[in-house]
């Protein structure tokens, strides 16, 4: 939500809902979005910006005045066959953007992409990142090949050596992590079969 309204990314564009019973405001791929197929959306807590990620790698940014900026850097990275945006999170003025080939970082103030991480630890290169969480000064990335974690107090997140990868042998039951979230204290992940919470040392089954 932003400014008391609810923003929803869909396969038919972005919709902004106000009060119940009021028609939503619609945003389409004419003068606003680069694509109708939107997978991820992030609203800043103060409501000043909204970030939208498309299934082709498009990144669209709406400012507080209602103007849109369209960035095609990810969608133009043709060295990656799949370039869709799966999740967007913000921490310390940096966007962490989960994609079909890993993740990229974007400096909000400078409005530039910082780096691309297409090899996460021991996970195969160009593996999709399904979701990202920032918790306790660490970045956690959910993938189909495990859950990866690295400290943020490093100059770059590219070296595989800084990552620890958790999977079936660490109590997850499977290496395919389709969803990740946090309440600010605990980390929760979802697989095709179960939901688990990480207590700092091990995973506890929730469902």
C-alpha distance (Angstrom), angle and dihedral (degrees) to the residues before:
residue distance angle dihedral
X1 . . .
X2 3.80 . .
X3 3.83 128.3 .
X4 3.79 89.9 -3.1
X5 3.80 93.6 -56.2
X6 3.80 131.7 107.8
X7 3.80 119.8 -121.9
X8 3.81 119.2 -158.0
X9 3.81 128.2 -171.2
X10 3.81 113.9 -150.7
X11 3.80 141.0 164.2
X12 3.80 86.5 -97.5
X13 3.79 99.9 51.9
X14 3.81 134.1 -83.4
X15 3.79 125.4 -46.0
X16 3.78 127.6 -162.2
X17 3.80 115.5 -156.5
X18 3.78 124.1 -160.1
X19 3.81 123.6 173.1
X20 3.84 120.4 -5.5
X21 3.78 110.9 -87.1
X22 3.81 93.3 24.0
X23 3.84 115.8 115.3
X24 3.81 111.8 -110.5
X25 3.78 124.7 -113.1
X26 3.80 109.1 -111.5
X27 3.79 128.9 -145.7
X28 3.80 118.7 -164.0
X29 3.79 139.6 175.5
X30 3.81 95.1 -86.3
X31 3.80 112.4 91.6
X32 3.81 92.3 -24.4
X33 3.82 119.7 48.7
X34 3.80 128.1 28.9
X35 3.81 93.0 -140.9
X36 3.78 137.7 15.5
X37 3.81 92.4 -138.6
X38 3.81 101.2 85.6
X39 3.81 120.4 176.4
X40 3.80 106.2 170.9
X41 3.79 137.3 32.6
X42 3.81 134.9 -179.7
X43 3.80 127.2 -173.3
X44 3.79 118.5 -163.0
X45 3.79 112.6 -121.2
X46 3.81 92.2 -118.0
X47 3.79 91.0 49.3
X48 3.79 95.2 -121.7
X49 3.82 98.0 122.2
X50 3.79 138.7 23.1
X51 3.82 121.4 -160.8
X52 3.81 122.0 -157.4
X53 3.82 126.4 -170.4
X54 3.80 123.2 -160.0
X55 3.79 133.5 -150.9
X56 3.82 89.3 -111.8
X57 3.83 94.7 52.3
X58 3.79 96.9 -94.1
X59 3.81 116.1 152.8
X60 3.79 116.8 -161.5
X61 3.82 123.9 -175.4
X62 3.81 124.8 -162.7
X63 3.81 115.8 -162.4
X64 3.81 128.8 -151.0
X65 3.81 90.9 -92.2
X66 3.79 91.4 57.5
X67 3.82 97.8 -107.5
X68 3.79 120.5 136.4
X69 3.81 128.0 -137.1
X70 3.80 115.2 -161.5
X71 3.80 118.2 -152.6
X72 3.81 119.4 -170.6
X73 3.80 101.2 175.9
X74 3.82 93.5 111.8
X75 3.80 95.4 41.6
X76 3.83 90.2 51.1
X77 3.82 93.4 53.1
X78 3.80 92.6 104.2
X79 3.81 93.0 172.4
X80 3.81 84.1 82.3
X81 3.84 114.6 66.1
X82 3.82 91.1 -155.7
X83 3.81 119.0 40.3
X84 3.80 106.8 163.8
X85 3.82 121.2 144.6
X86 3.82 112.1 -123.0
X87 3.81 104.0 174.1
X88 3.81 141.5 1.3
X89 3.81 126.5 -157.6
X90 3.82 131.8 170.5
X91 3.80 129.9 -142.6
X92 3.80 127.8 165.4
X93 3.82 93.3 -14.4
X94 3.80 92.5 -51.2
X95 3.80 124.0 114.0
X96 3.79 116.3 -144.4
X97 3.79 106.5 -156.5
X98 3.82 118.7 -165.4
X99 3.80 111.8 -148.8
X100 3.80 140.8 175.7
X101 3.82 89.5 -94.7
X102 3.83 102.4 40.3
X103 3.79 123.6 -72.7
X104 3.79 141.4 -58.7
X105 3.80 132.5 -153.6
X106 3.81 126.1 -135.4
X107 3.81 128.1 -164.3
X108 3.81 106.4 -134.8
X109 3.81 96.7 -161.9
X110 3.81 96.4 45.9
X111 3.82 92.2 35.3
X112 3.81 92.8 -136.8
X113 3.79 135.3 122.0
X114 3.80 109.9 -111.6
X115 3.79 107.9 -168.3
X116 3.80 145.4 -19.0
X117 3.80 121.0 -132.2
X118 3.81 107.7 -164.6
X119 3.80 95.6 155.5
X120 3.81 113.3 56.7
X121 3.79 110.7 -169.1
X122 3.81 112.6 -65.2
X123 3.80 92.2 -18.9
X124 3.80 115.0 116.6
X125 3.78 115.0 -89.6
X126 3.84 116.6 -93.5
X127 3.81 93.6 19.0
X128 3.81 111.8 156.0
X129 3.80 120.3 -105.6
X130 3.81 108.4 -139.0
X131 3.80 96.8 -171.2
X132 3.81 144.7 -10.9
X133 3.81 133.4 -144.5
X134 3.80 130.4 -176.4
X135 3.82 111.8 -149.3
X136 3.82 131.7 159.6
X137 3.82 93.4 -8.9
X138 3.80 91.6 -53.8
X139 3.77 132.9 107.3
X140 3.82 118.6 -132.6
X141 3.80 120.2 -163.9
X142 3.81 124.8 -167.0
X143 3.82 115.1 -148.3
X144 3.79 139.4 162.4
X145 3.80 87.3 -105.3
X146 3.79 100.8 50.6
X147 3.79 144.7 -61.4
X148 3.81 113.1 -67.3
X149 3.81 127.2 -161.1
X150 3.81 132.4 -174.5
X151 3.83 136.0 167.5
X152 3.79 118.0 -102.6
X153 3.82 95.0 -145.2
X154 3.81 91.8 87.2
X155 3.78 130.9 100.7
X156 3.81 92.7 -123.3
X157 3.81 136.9 11.3
X158 3.79 94.0 -149.9
X159 3.85 102.3 91.4
X160 3.84 109.7 94.7
X161 3.82 88.9 -146.7
X162 3.82 94.0 71.8
X163 3.82 92.7 58.9
X164 3.79 129.7 87.5
X165 3.81 115.6 -159.3
X166 3.82 120.7 -153.7
X167 3.78 124.7 -167.5
X168 3.77 146.4 135.5
X169 3.80 93.1 -27.1
X170 3.83 90.5 55.4
X171 3.79 96.7 58.5
X172 3.78 99.9 -86.3
X173 3.80 94.4 115.4
X174 3.81 91.3 -140.3
X175 3.77 139.0 30.8
X176 3.80 92.7 -130.8
X177 3.81 109.0 94.6
X178 3.79 109.2 -178.6
X179 3.81 100.7 171.9
X180 3.80 138.4 27.4
X181 3.82 132.8 -179.7
X182 3.80 141.7 154.2
X183 3.79 138.4 -152.1
X184 3.79 90.2 -152.2
X185 3.79 93.2 -93.7
X186 3.79 108.3 46.6
X187 3.78 132.3 35.6
X188 3.80 119.1 -132.9
X189 3.79 127.2 -169.3
X190 3.77 134.5 -173.5
X191 3.79 130.4 -149.4
X192 3.79 131.7 178.6
X193 3.80 89.3 -88.5
X194 3.80 110.2 29.3
X195 3.80 150.3 8.6
X196 3.79 119.5 -125.8
X197 3.80 138.7 -177.3
X198 3.79 123.9 -143.3
X199 3.82 111.7 -138.2
X200 3.80 95.0 -171.1
X201 3.77 97.8 -86.5
X202 3.81 107.7 34.0
X203 3.79 143.9 8.8
X204 3.81 121.2 -99.9
X205 3.79 119.5 -155.8
X206 3.83 113.2 -119.8
X207 3.81 102.5 171.1
